[in-house]
Amino acid sequence: MTTATSTTLDIGTPAARHFHPTKAASVPPRRIPLIRIVAVELRKSFDTRSGMWLLASVAIAALATTGAILAWGPREESTYSQFLLAIGMPMTLLLPIIAALSVTAEWTQRTGLATFTLVPHRGRVLLAKAVASVLVAAGATVVTSVVAVVGNLIGAKVAGIAPVWDCDAAALAAFAGAITLLMLTGFTLGALIRNSAGAVVSYMVYAFVAPGLLALLAMSQEWFRTMRPWVDAKFTQDALMHGGLSGDQWAHLAVTTVLWLVVPLTVGVVTVLRSEVK
């Protein structure tokens, strides 16, 4: 005759006294750390073919610009600021596109359901994308500065003159600030439009078409000449990139940043938070 073994815990045992299935089931899962989301967004920006080629284009453009200055630029006038600004010009085109594509990926590539399921709080995802964009801008500024140093040394060596270091810490900080503002502009367009092609075309209009039209209007209309710094964001951002802003120029930059970056970004964030993900 066999005796069945009971699987019921004796309420008097220590294991039974500390076993609370309801309490264990109600423990919420831990939130994914923001730094991990930022790392994922950084990887997502460059592990696609478009992101990889954009990153490669940044490096190629920096080297090509440096080579062009060394080959055809006036050697006696080669300075560190000349190399820095020349290399920074293609950066202002390519880097904001990377920021815009990082935002539109969830909507254009239909990965939004997966992303917002793993991280239900869309605001944290957008914040991680913004932080990743700022980090990319900081990295690009460092790369640009280093390449400009190398170009300046080579140019001075070839010309047989002493290298001219005409950029101080404030000028470098202004250059980094301009690159960051342009990155955030691309980020804003991505949040507003949520379509890769539309965001890229919109940035091209913002960076090239609109400044040309506004400059033409300023040259032909006296009344708009003094108004342009208050409404042309690209104009004030370019002034910041060159550094040495006056008090009025800082005011121009603040007003245009609020009008063309803060307000549209707020609208874009609200739209992303409320839009239906398909």
C-alpha positions, 0 to 999 in steps of 0.5 A: 500500500502506497501513500500519496505525497501531499504537495500542499505547504504546511502553514507552519513551515518557514517557506509557507509563512514567506510565500505570498503569491498575490504580492509577488505577482503585483510587483511592477517590472523595472523601467528601462534606464534612459541611458540604455534607450539613448544607447539604442537610439544611437545604434539605430541612427547608424546601423541602417544603410542610410545611417551608415552612408550618412555617417560615412559622408560626414567623414568623407566631406570633412576630408574632402573639404580639408583637401580642397583647402590645402590644394586650392586655398590661399596658403598664406591665409590658411587659419584654424577658423578657415578650416573649422568653418569650411569643414562645418558647412557640410556638417550643417547639411548632413547631421540634421538629416540624421536627427530627422531620420531618427525621429521618422523611423518609427513612422516611415519604417513602421517600427513604432508598434515595436518601439512603443510596446517595449517603451510605452512612454513615448516621451522617454523615447523622444527624449532619448532621441534628442539626447542622442542627437545632441551627442552626435552633434558633440561628436561631430564637433570634436571630429571637425575640430581635430580634422581642422587642427590637422589641416591647419598644421599641414597647410602651415607646413606646406606654406612655410609659415607658422600655424594661426590659431585664431579660435578660442574656447568661446568660438569653439563653444559657439560653433558647437552650439550652432551645430547643436541647434541645427541638429535640433532643427532636423529633430523638430522637422522629423517630429512635426512631419513624421515622414523621412522624405518630407522631413529631408526636403523640408530641411533643404528648404529651411537651410538653402531655399528660405535663406536665399529668398529672405536675403533677396527680399532684404536686398530689395526691400529696405523695411525688411533689412532690419527685420530679417535678423528677427525672423531668419533662424538660419541667418542667426545660426550661421552668425553663431557658427562664426562666433563673436555675437554682439548683444543684439545678435544674441537677442536675434538668436533667442527670438528666432530660436523660440519662433522656429525651434521651441514652438514647432518642437512643442507642437511636434512632441504633442503630435507624436504623443497623441498620434495613432501608431499603425 
